Amino acid sequence: MSSKTPLYDRHVALGGRVVDFAGWMLPVQYEGVLAEHKHCRTSAVVFDTSHMGQFLICGPDAAGQLSRIGTQDAQAMARGACKYGFLLNVDAGVIDDTILMRLGFDEFLLVVNAGPAAGDFHWLSEHLKGAVKITNRSDEGWGKIDLQGPLSARILQPVMNIDLMPMGYYKVRRGECCGRKCVISRTGYTGELGYEIMAPGADLQVIFDELLARDEVKPAGLGARDSLRLEMGYPLYGHELSVDHNPVEAGLGNFIDPEGGFIGSRRVGTLIESDTPRKLVAFRAESRRRTNPGNEILWDGQPAGSVTSGAFSPSLEVSIGMGYVRSPLAEPGRQLVVDTGRCELRVTVCGRPLYRNGTCRTRTPL
């Protein structure tokens, strides 16, 4: 049976089309993917991301233990910092991609994807040693919403008890939102300025309602979240990343120090030193016809790779996607063909991100 987030009843009341996603009942859209996508690029939307796992990891050696297990160097992180990285197996296959947040000297919050969350918790529990405690906050009723869009700081500031102006990209703070205690981070998955608010379910309901009471804010679903992240070339676990793929071939090796001594580091070092046989690329077609995961990518009429994600880009008004191809074919400008099953669609390999006007890194959020 699928799980329901603390906001499930609100999605139904708002007319959201609810579907099962990674074992959770979540809205795929409300007004429509196109409208929600464009509203995020121009104003602000709120996503329910309570399906994502939240693991609180505490103890005097929490930083050292986390640095030994995951790719983030927790020991080097300042308090209030967030860092993107991976849980890898010994062959550098991606168990999950994660965001690690340092809340205090010996207190960390690890945000993980919904599908592998149970496996992640078991993996971490097996490898954490000594006086380090891991707690699954998601099992304790915590949830998460993401307010994303260029107006998000302006909308959020009046209901926060902390100043958002000095809060930089990939930072985290404790605070109060709408009078409710929460953890707030500034990372995001859309390419726009945005904030993630983590709190117990009942408090999250209050915050969600108060944000949606603002005329500038609309609810958005999984459909817009996917098209927004795809325009930015951000990977999705289960599509671009899995135990069958490594961060180096996914073009994410710059997030990793192979000298870190974490699980899989030796294999990562080998991959960085040698060219991988396949690479992840982004592509676009001068057409609105979309590609789909699993579609075959062709070069000179021969199989060259496969599509991992595809969508119509509301911002660029063309079909875009990502996929793995043989390394010699991965340079930007390369012309390839995707066999959609209905037609052979000509595509061009592009650099990432595909959409370059996002506001996520702005230094003046207000």
N, C-alpha and C positions, 0 to 999 in steps of 0.2 A: 504494500500500500504506500502511495506517495505521501510525503510529509508536507505539512502546511506551515508557512512562515507566520510570524505574529501579525502580518498585514494581509493575510489571505482574504478575510471577510471584506476588507476595504477594496481589494482588487475586484471582487465580485460586485460590490455596490457601485463601483465606478465604471462598470461595464467592460472590464478587461477580459480579453479572450485568454483564458487560463489553460495552460498545457503542462504536461509532465516534462521537467527538465532535470536530468541527473537525480531523479527520485524526489523532486520537489515540485509542488504545484505553484507555477509562476505565470505572470501575464506575458504573453508574447507581444501584445499590442493593446492599445486603448483606441485612440482616435485613428491611428494608422501609422505604419512604420515611417513613411515619407514625412508626415507632419511632425512626428516625434523627433526624428533625426534632425530636421531643419530647426526645430525649436531649441534643441540642445546646442546647435552651432550658433544660434543668434540670441538666446535668452537663457533659460535654465530648465532642466527636467530633473525628476527624482526617480531613481531606480530602486526597487527592492532587491538587495543582494544578500538577504539573510540566509540564503542557501550556502554561502561560502563559510568554511570552517574557521573558527577563531580559537587558537590554542594559546593559553597563558602559560608561560614557562618561567619558573622562578627558582632561585637558589644561588648560593655564593659562587658556584662555578657554572652558572647558566651560560655565560658568554663563551667560556672555553669549550663547554660541551657542544653548543650550537655551532661553533666554528669548526669543530671536528666532524660534524654530521652533514651540515648544509654548506652551500658554496659561499654564503655571506660571511664575511669576517666580523662576527658579532663583537669580538674584543675591540675592534677598531672603531666601532660605531659610537657616536656621541649620544648622550641622552636626548631624546626627541627626534632621532634620525630614523628614516625608513630605508630599506634596501631591497631591491629586487634580486631574486636568485632562485636556486633550484635544490631540490632533494634528488640526488642521483644514486643509481646503483653502481656497483664496482666497474661496470662496462660503460659508465657515463650515460646510460639511458635515463631519461627524465621520468622520475616517479611523480613529480609535480613541480610546477613553478609557483613560487610563493613570494610574499612580501613580509619581511621581518621588520618589526618596529621595536625600538628600545624605549620602554616606558620609564625605566629607572636603572640604577647601577646593576641590580641583579634580577630585573623583571623585563621580560620580552613578550610581545604578542606576535604570533605567526598566523597570517591569513592565508588559507589554502583553498583550492578549488573543491567544489561540491562532490564531483564524481569520485576522486581518489581520497577524500577526506578521512574516511574510516581507515584505509590502508596507511595514510600518512601518520595518523595517530598511533597505530600499532607499530609502524617503523620507528617513529621517534621514541616511543615507550621502550622498545627493545634496545635502543642505542644510547639513551640517556642514562648516565651512571651517577652514583653518589647522591648527594643531597640536592638533587634537582627534581622539582615537581612539575608535572605537566597536567593541565586541566583543560578539558574541552568546554569552553564557554558556550558553544552552540548547544550542547546537551543541557546546559543550565538555563536555556531560554533566551540567550542573547541573540540579537539580530543586527542587521546592518542596512543602512540606506546610503545611496550615493547621490548627492546633489551636484549636477554637472552642467556647465555652461558658462559663458563669459560674464553673466550677471550673478553667478552663484555667491561670491563673497559679499556683494552688495545686499543680496537677499538674506544671507545668513547672519551677517554681523549684528543686526538689531536684536537677535534672539540668542546671541552668545555672550558669555561673561568674560571672554578673552578677546584680545585684539588680533584679528586675522591678518592685518597688514604685514607684520614681520614674519608671518608663518610661510616659509619658503616651500618650494616644490620638494616633495618626498620628506616632509616633516610630520610629526605627530605630537599632539598635546592631550592632556586631560582637561576637561572643562565642563561647563553646563550649557545645554542648548534647550531653550524653552523652559528653563528652570529644572531640567533633568540632567543628572550627572551622566557623562558620556566620555568616550575616547573619540577624538576627531583627528583625521589624517588628511593630508593633501597629496594624493597620488593620482588616482583616476585611470580610466580605461577608454576614454573617448577622444583624447587629444585636447580637450577644453579644460579651462580652469574648473576645479571641482574639489569637493570635500566628501569624505566617507565618515559617517557617524555611526558608532557602535555603542549599543546600550541594551539593557534588558528589554524584553518584548513590550511590556506595558508602557515603558517610557518611550520606546521607539514609535509606538502608535500615536502618542501625543505629538511628538516631533514631526512625524509624517503629516498628520492632519494640519498642523500649524504652517508648515511649508507650503502645502497645497492650497491653503487659504489665500496665498499671494497670487495676484493676477498673472505675474510673470512666470509662474511655475506650472508645468504640466506633468502628469505621470507618464512614464515611458516604460516600454517592455523590452523583452529579450531581442526582438527583431531589430529595433533601433540600436540597441547596445552592440549587436553584431555588426551592423553596417558601419557604425561609428568606429569601432575598433579595427575593422578591416581597412577603412580608409587610412588609418594610421599605421597599418602593417604590424599590429600587435598580434602575437600568437594566441591561440586558444587551445587549452589542454584538451587532448583527444582528437585534435585536428592537426595543428602544426607540431605539437609536442606530445610525446608519449615515451614509454620505455623502449620503443623501437627507433627513437630519434634522440640525437644528442644536441646540446646547446651550440656546439661549434658549427655543425652543418645547418642549424637554424639561424645562423648569423648573430648569435647572442654570446659568443665567446668573450666579448669585451666586458661582460658582467662578471667574469670569473678570473680569479688569480690561481693558475694551476699549481702554484707553489704553496697553496693554503693547507694542504694536508687533509682535506675533507674526503669523504667517501667518493671514489671515482676520480680523484684528482690526477692520478697517474695516467689514466686513460685520456683525460682531458688534455694533459700536456702533450701526449702523443698525437692527438688529433690536431692540436694547434700547430705543431711542427710539420705535419704532413697535410697535403691537400685532401679534403674529404671527397669521396666519389660523387656525392650529390650535395646540392645546396638548396635552401629555401629561397624562393624568389617571389616578388610581387609582380603582378601584370595588370594591364588594362587592355580593353578592346574598344575600338571606335564603333561600338554598338551597344544597345541596351539589353541584348540577349545575354542572360547570365549563365555562368558555369556552375557546376556542382561538385562537391567532394567526390572523389573517385573517378572523375572524368580523366581520360588519358590525354597527356600532353605529347605532341608529336613534333619531330624535327626532321625535315626532308622526308616526310612520309613514314618515319620509323618511330617507335615508342621511345620517349625521352624522359618521362616522368609522369606525375599525376597531380591533380588539383586537390588541395586540402581544404580550401574555403573559397566560396564565390558569392557575389552579391551584386545588385545594382547599386551604384554609388549616387545617392541623392545630391551630394555636393559637386561631384564631377560630371554627373549625368551620363555616365557610361558604365559598362560592366567592368568589374574589377575582381581580383582574386589573388590567392597565393597557392603555391604548390612547390613540390620538390622536383628538380630536374638534374640531369648530369652536370657536373661542375663546369665543364667547358662552355655550357650553354647559359650560364647564369649572369653574364655581364649585361648591364642595362643597355637597352636598345635592340637586343636580340629579338628577332621576329620568330614566333612559334605558333603552333596551331593547337587548339583544344578541341577534341572530339566530344561534343556535348551529347551524342546519341541521336540528335536531330539534324545537326549540321557540324561542319568544321569551321570553328571560329578563330580568326586570326587575332593574336594577342601580341603585345610588346612587353618585354621584361622592363621593369621600372625600379628605380631606387625607392627605398622606404624613408619616410612615409609618402603615400600617394597624395594625401591632402596635407598641405603645408601651412595653412593659416590658423592652426589651433592656438588657443590661448593658455595652454596648461603651464607653460614656463614663465608667464608674465611676472614681473617683479612689482607690479602695481595692481594688485587684485581689486583694490577699492578706488 
